[in-house]
Amino acid sequence: MSPAVLYLRAAGAAMATRRILAALTGRGAVAAAGGMGPGESRRLHGSPRSRAFAKELFLGHIEKKEVFPYPEVSQEELNEIKQFLGPIEKFFNEEVNSTKIDRDAKIPEETLSKLKALGLFGMQIPEEYGGLGLSNTMYARLGEIISLDASIAVTLAAHQAIGLKGILIAGSDKQKAKYLPKLASGEYIAAFCLTEPGSGSDAASIQTKAKLTEDGKYFILNGSKIWISNGGLANIFTVFAKTEVIDYNGLRKDKITAFIVERDFGGVTNGKPEDKLGIRGSNTCEVYFENTKVPLENVIGEVGDGFKVAMNILNSGRFSMGSAAAGMLKKLIEMTAEYACTRKQFNKSISEFGLIKEKFALMAQKAYVMESMAYLTAGMLDRPGFPDCSVEAAMVKVFSSEGAWICVSEALQIIGGLGYMKNYPYERFLRDSRILMIFEGTNEILRMYIALTGLQHAGNTLTRRLNEMKQGNVTVAVEEIGRKLRDTLGRTVDLGLTGKNGVVHPTLWESASKLEENVYYFGRTVEALLARFGKTIIEEQMFMKRLADIIINLYAMTAVLSRASRSIRIGLRNHDHEILITNIFCTEAYFQNLYLLAQLAKSSPENLDEQIKKVAQEVLEKRAFICSHPLERTC
């Protein structure tokens, strides 16, 4: 079946209309799913912003200048990276005992002290405050090494990727000067306190309260937070609590505010460390605040703006999971390949068997793709203009966390029975990697965020185009009629990736054409879904998941094509291997996308959503597996 026919089934010819209502064009739906990205808050203060790459994909556009050529670092930065990497690699390879950390469920004090001495508690804190001042790209590179011990990686990430990030991106100059130097040195350790017993992914439903004192100088904080990484170690907490504010209409409302809370303020206690499946050496516990007196000057940002602060913090660091997961997988590939090449079965190495080779190809592909996505996103974030890459970062997190879980399982399968034993590290890798799909936003919530953000962007743009046509803009009307005619006749898609002025290397043009085709028909499908569902699209979670899965594939295809093109052009060693991986991945992703697009069609035989929902509903009504046992004979 041709792509054009698949598109016509999946998208139809209808244009989005005014049924794209406030649930999509307003901020509410997106904020509930994931909030604004780091670029959004800066934009409110007048900073320029480059065009969003991922959001434009929802319109069937590829903003080439945002992703081609693949980002590069200067020679000075490369030298700086090498300077840092040497001692850190040596430390992790020779001094970090991950088996002991996992067994004892604690990182030894001497290990924490060395991490502080290496400057790893201040990786992204500016040099003026005593930190290393690393770019996002350099932070991602160091993350590859740090991820070799998941407990250490989580401890450091909880400290700086979320624990102190609020001070860094939204704190006042006075707050930065007071706290960042001690946080950079590790004298202070930070924790991020958002989740509560009754509010997990629904961050807006927190119950912790902060009441302003009569003199207006302090807030009195009361409440508890759960699953707090570094909760038992931290001196400084970024805490989110509901405060009473007066809105523009003079009405009193409870809104979330972010606070910097010192343990020394009093009334701050914590429970015992949680006994976890994985990342056992990281400290996770409940934290309690009882009549904790917090000075007014310790509010981060404005009173009532805490939800935006929280979402900006979470959105800003997710991309680094890609490089961290890739670093772990590359180490895992080395270990597993050594075993496979020396393990003999049936008078040959198991590495010679086709099904084992398939597993190594999968691991290499996943590592290459997640690494490509992570460094593309980091490079975009490092550009001037504070680009909003929150959607791209979320896509990296979803792809990398799920890819890591699959690959660790495959590696354990290659090792066989030995991999299941605690004397070997594979089962620890498996346990440690499971959390990746849960924290920093569950993958389900992030898929909704990715889809809703893109739909909001598409809805706004398509509504503007419709208004222009209604107001007599002949150019827009002619373009629309021409596009629909070309779609009906079966068009050749050309989005500028190939050909004389193309940005993709000719060796990869076939894969680039697959990407162009997917992107174009994805945009048309989005348009049709907005016209079909209007505001109710936010209730169609299975549809939203497919949209997210498609765009994650599209971004991944873009990343590997951009990276491989650069590798070919500058003559990097083993670039032929990159071509192989890129073509395999793009072909597989292309066909996955075609099937997903077909499932999005109205009355599609491929779409089994209603049957799936019915099965689930019947199980949930009985709260049990309800099929009769196969040995039963009577009703």
N, C-alpha and C positions, 0 to 999 in steps of 0.2 A: 504494500500500500504506500502511495507516495506521501511525502511530508505535507504537501498541499492538501491532500484529501484528509489526512489525519488532523490537520489544523481545522479544516472546515467542519469536521465532526466535533472537534474539541472546542472551537471558539465561535463558529457561526460568523455572521457578518454584521451583527448589531453593534452600534456605537454606544459607549457609556453615556447615560443621560443624567438628569438631575436626581435620579434615584440614589446617586452617590451622596448620601446625606452626612449629617454631622458626625455620625459614628466613625466615618472614614476620613472626612475632611477636617474634623476637629482634632485636638490633641488627646482627648480623653482615652480613646481606644488604644492608642499607641503607648501612652504613658502607663496605662494599666498593665500592658504586656511587657514593657521593658524600659520605658522612660526615654529621656533625651540622651543623646550621645555626648561625649566630651566636647565636641565642636559646638553643640547647641548652646551650652551655657555661655561660651565665649562669644558666640555670634550675638547674643543679647547685649553684649557690651561693645558691639560695633566692629569686631574683628572680621577680616575677610574670610571667605570659605571657598574652597575649590568645589567643583561640581561633584555630587555624590555618584560614585560609579555603580554601586549595587542597586540603588533606587532607580536609576535610569534603565536597568535591565528589565524592570517591570513594564517599561514602555516599549520594549523591543529595541533599545538603543545600546550601543557599546561606546562609551566615552574612552576612546583609545588613548588619549593623552594622559589619562589617569593611571594607566596600567602598562603602557608600552612607551619606551623600553623598560625592561625590568629594573627596579631600583639598584643603584650601586652605592658603595661607600667610598670615601676618599682614601688615598694611601695613608694619610695621617690617622684616620680612624682604624684602618686595618692594623697599623703598627700598634695602636692603643689597645685594640682587641687582643693581639698576640701578647702584649705586655701583661694584661690581666689574666689571660687564659692559662699561661704556664704554671704559676703558683697554685691556681685554683684546681686545675686538672691534677696536679701532683698531690694536692691535699685530698681530693676526693678518691683518687686511686690508691693512695698509700695509707691514709690516716682514718678515713671514715669507715667504720665497721657497721654496715647496714644490717647485718644479721643480728648483731647485739642490740642495735637501736630498736629493731622490730621485736626482738624477744623481750627486752626490758621495758618496752613501751615508753622510752624516754631517750632524749638526745643528751649525751653526757655534757657536763659543764665545760670540760676542756674543748669539746667540739664546738659548742656555742661561742666560746671565747675566741677560737681560731677564726670562726666565721666573721666575728666582729672585727678582728685584727685585719682580715682580708678586705674589709670594707663592704661586705655583702649585705649589711643592714642599711646601706645608704646608696644602693645602686642608681636609683633614679632621682635622688635628692640632689639639687644643684650644688656645685662646688662651693659657692659662696656660703652655704650652710654646712659645709664639711662633708658633703656626699661625693660620690663619684661622678654625678651628673651625666650618666650614660643616656645616649639616645635610645629610642625604642628598639632600633635594630641591634644595638650592642647589648641591650637588656635581654633581647630574645636569644642572642648568641650565648650569653652566659647561662641563660636558662637551660640550654642543652646539657651543660655539664652539671648544674645543680640538680637537675631532674634525675640524675643517677641514684639519688637517695630521695624517695618521695616524701619522707617525713621532714627532711631538711627543706626541701622545695616548698612544702606547704607552710612551714614555719616562717620562712623568708617572705613568701607571697602574702601570707596573712598580715605580716608586719608592714610591708611597703606597697604591695599592689592594692590593698584595701584598707589596712589599719591606719596608715598615715596619709593615704592618698587624698582624703578630704581636706586636710590642711594644705597639701601641696597644690590642689587645683582650685580650691574655693576659700582657703584661709586668708586672713588679713596678713599684712606685712609683719605686724606685731606678733601674731600667732606663729608665723613661720620662724621669726627670729628667736622666739622663746623655746619652741619645741623641736624644730628640725635638726639642729646641731646634735642634740642628745639622742635623737632617734637615728641619725646617720651613723653615729658611733656605736650604737647598740646599747648605750647606757640605759636608754629607755627602749622597751619593746612595746609595739602597738598591737591593738586588736580592734576588730570591726564588729560592732554589736547592733545587729538589726533583727535577726530571727528570734521569734518567741514561740512558746508552746502552741499558741493558737494562730500563729501567722508565719507560714513558711514562704511559699512563692508569692502569697498575697501580702506583700510588704506594707500595703496601705492600711492593713487591719491591725497594726500593732497596738498594744494596750499600755505600754510603759508611759507614764505621765511625768511632765515637768511643769511645776506651778511657780509662777513668778512671785517673789516675795513682795510685801507691801511697799518696801522702799525701792523696788525696781532694780536692785543690784544683783540679785541671785535668782536662780531657778532651783527648786527643790525636786530632786529626781527620785522616782520610785517605780520599781518594776524589775523584771528579770528577763534575761536573754539566754537562749540555749544554742548548743552546737558552736560555741565560740572558740575558734582556733586562736591559740595563744592566750586563752582566757585566764589560765592560772599563772602565766608568765608576765603578762602585760602590766606596765606602769601607766600607759596611756590608752584610753579607749575612745573610739569614735562611736558615740551612742546616739540612737535615734529614738525620740520620744514625742508624744503628742503634747502640744501646747495650745492654749486658748489664744486665738487671734481674732481681730475684728476685720471683716472683709470690706469690700468697697461699698457695700450696701448698709454698713453699720451693724451687721449681724455677727454674733459671736459664734465661732466655729473652732473645732479641734483640727489642727494641722500639724504635720510632722516637722520637727526641728532637729537639726544635727548639733551635737555638743562635743567638745573636747573635755573628757573627764579624766582627772588624775586619780590614781588609786589613793593617793595621800589626801584627797578631799574628805575621806571618811565615808563610812556607809557602803563601801565597795567590798564585796566578798565573792568567793567562787566555790563551786562544788568540787567534788573529786573528779580527776580525769576520767573521761569516758573510755570504756574498753571496746575498741573499734575493730572492725574486720580488717581494715588496711590502714595505711599511713599511721601506724600505731605509735610511732615515736613522736608525732606532733601532739601538742597539748590541746585537748578539746574538752571544754567543760561548760557548765552553766555559770552565769555571772549574775549577781544580785546587786541591786541598788536600793538602799533603804535610807530615805531622807538625806540623800547626797546633795551637798550644797555646791552648786556649780555657778561660778561668776558669770555675769551677763556677757563679759568680753570673750567667753569661751564658746559662744554660739558660732558655728561655722556658717558663713553666708548670712542670710537673713532669717529671722524668726518666721517659721512657716514654710521655708523653702527646703526642708530636709529631704523630702521625697526626691526632688530633683538632684540634690547632692548625692544621695544614696545611689540613684541610677547612674549618674555620671561616673561615680567611683567604680561601680561594677562593670559598666560598659567599657571603661578605658583600658582594662588590663587583660581582657579575655584572649586577645590575639596571641599572647605569649604561650598559651597552652599548646599551640601548634608546634613551636620550636621545642618546647619541653618534651612533648610526646614523641616528636621525631628523634630527639636525642636519646630517649630511652629505647626506641625501636632500633636505632642504629647499633646500639650496644647489644641489644637482644639478638639482632641478626648475626653479629660477629660470634657471639657465644653459641648460638644454635647452629650456624654454618660449620663451626669447628667440630661440633658433635656429629652432625650429619655426614661430614666428609670422612670421619674416622670410624663411625659405627657400622659394623658389617652385619648384614643379614642376607641369607640366600647367596652367599659368596660374593656379594658386592656391597659397596657403600650405599647407605639408604639415600644419599644425595643423588644417586643415579635413577631413582624411581620417579616417574612422572608426577605422581600425586604429591610427592615431597617437593619437587621443583616448583609445582604450582603454588605451594604455600610460601616459598621464598620469593617468588615473583610478586605475590600479593603483598607481603610485608615490605618489599622494596618499593612497590608502587605507592602504598599508603604513606610510607615515610617521605617519599619524594613529594607527593601532593600536599601533605599537611605542612611540610617545610616550605614549599613554594608559596602556599597561601599565607603562612605566617610572616615571611619576610617581605612579601608584596605588601601586606597590610602595614607592617612596621615601617616600610619605606614611605608609604603614603602618609602615615601619621607624622613622620619626621619632616615632611615638607612644610614650608612656611604657609601660613594661612589657616592653620588649625582645621584641617578637614574633618568632617564628621564621618568617622569610620566605624560607628557602633554596629551597623548591620554587618559589615565585613568581619569585624572582630567576633561577632556572635556566630557567624558562619564558620570561622576557623575553629571556634570552640566546639561546635556540634560535630563537625567532620572529624576533628582530631580526637576527641574523646571517644567517639564510637569506633574510629579506626584503630585506636590504641587497644581497646577492649578486644576487638576481633583478632588483631595480630598477636597479642600476648597469649590468647587462647590457642592460636595456631602454633605458636612457638612451643607451648607446653605439649601440644599434641605431637609435635616432631620428636621431642625428648622422650615422650611416653611415660612409663611408670616413674622414672627418676624425677620428672618434672613435677610430680605430685608430692614429692617428699620435701620435708622442711630443711633437709641438708643442702638443698639446691635452691637458687634464688627465684626460679620460675613461678612457684606458687605465690611468693611474695609480690612479684611483679603483677600477677593476676589480681591479688587482693588489693594492692595499692591502686591499680588503674580503674577499679570499679567506681570510685568516688567521682571520677572526672565527668561522668554523665549527670551528676547530681549537683555538685556545688558550682558557685558563680552563675547561678541560674540553671534550673533543670533544662534538659534539652527539649522537653515538651514546651515549656514556657518560651524558650528562645526561638523555637520554630514559629510560635504564634507571633512573637515580636518581629521576627524577620518578615513574615508574610504581611502582617498588619502595617508595618512601616512602609513597605513597598507599595501596598495597595493604597495607602493614604497618599503617597506621592503621585501614583498613577491617577488616582481619582481627582486630585486637585488639577493636574495637568490636563486631563481629558475634559474636565468640566470647563476649563478656560477655553479649550479649543471649540467646544460646543457653543459656548457663548459668543465666540468670535464669528462662527458660522451664522448664528442667528442674527448677529449684528451686521451681516452682509460682507464679511471678509471673504472676497472671491478666491484669493490665493489659498487660504486654508481649505475652502470647500473643494476646489479643484484637486488639491493634493489628496484629500480624503477619497474623492471619487476615483481618482487614478489608482490609489493604493488598493481599494476594494476590487477594482477591475483586474488588477494584476494578480491579486490573491485568487480570484475566481478562475482565472486562466492558468494558474499554476506558475508562480514567479520563480526566478532565480534570485536568491538572496545574496546581496553583496553589501556588507557593512564595513568594508574598507580594511579587512585583515589580510587579504590576499591581493595578487595582481601587481601591476607596476609600482603603485604607490602603497602597497600593503606593508603592514608593520610586522607581520609574522614571516619567519624565514621560509623560503620556498619549499624546503624539505618537509615542512609541517602544514602545507596548504590544505591537504585533504582533511586533516583534523580541524584546522581553522574554519573550513567551510561547514563542517558539522556544527561547530560552535555558533557560527553566524545563523545557520538555519534554525537551531534550537532557540536562540535569543529572539529572533524575529517572531516565530510562532508562539513563543512564550508571551511576548507582548500582546499579541492579538488575543490569546487566551485570557489574559488578565482583563483586557478590555471587555470581552464577552461576559466574563464572570461578574464584573461590576454591573453591567447592564442587567444581567439575569437575577442577581441576588440583592443588589443595592446594599443597604445597611445590614441586612441579615447575613451577609457573608461572614461576619465575625462569629456567628454561631456555627458555621460549617467547619468544624475543626479538622475533619479528615481532608477536606478540600484545602484548607490552609496548610496542613502538613505537606501535601503534595506540592503546593506552590513553593514552600520553603525548601523541600528536597530538590526541586528543579533548580532553583536559583543557587543553592549550595553547589550543585554540580556545575552550573554555568561559571560561577566564580572560580571553582577549582580548575576547570578547563582553561579559563583565561590565565590563571596563575602559571600553570605548567607550560602553556604555549609561550607566554612571555619569557619565562625563565629559560626554557630550552632554546628559544630563538637567540637570546643573549649568549648562551653557552656556545652555540654553533658559531656565531659571528665573531666572538673573541677567541675561539679555539681552545676552550677549556678541555682538559683531559677527560676522556670517557663521555664526551658529549653524544656519541652514538648510542650509548646506553640510555641517556636522557631522552633521545628521540624515540627509542623503543617504548620506554615507560609512558611517555606523553601520548603516543599514538594508541597504545593499548587502553590507557585510561579514557582518552577522549572518545574512542569508539564505544566503549562500554557505557560511559555516561550518556552519550548521544542516544543510544537505544533505550536506556532507562528513562530518559526524558521523554522520548516519543510515547512510551507506554503510559507514563504519568499524565502526559497531555491528553491521551486518549481517554484515560479514566476521568478526566475533568469535564468531558462532554456531557451534555444533557441526554439522558436515557442511554448512556454508554453501557454495552454488555460487559465491558471490562470492570465496571464499577460495582462492587459488591457491598457498598457502605450500609445499605439498609438491612441486608442479611446479617452483616457483622454486628450492627447495633441491636438487632433482634436477639441474636445469640447472647450477647452480653446482658441485655435487659432480663432475659429469662433466667440467666445464672444469678444475676444480682437480686432479683426478686426472691429467690429461694436461698440466696447466699450460700450456694453449694453447687457442685457439679451434679447436673440433674439427669443425665442419661442413665438408663437402666444398666445394671451390671450385665456383662455378656453371658454370665452363667444363669441368669434368671430365665424362667420359662412362663410365668404367669403374671398378670397385672396386679 
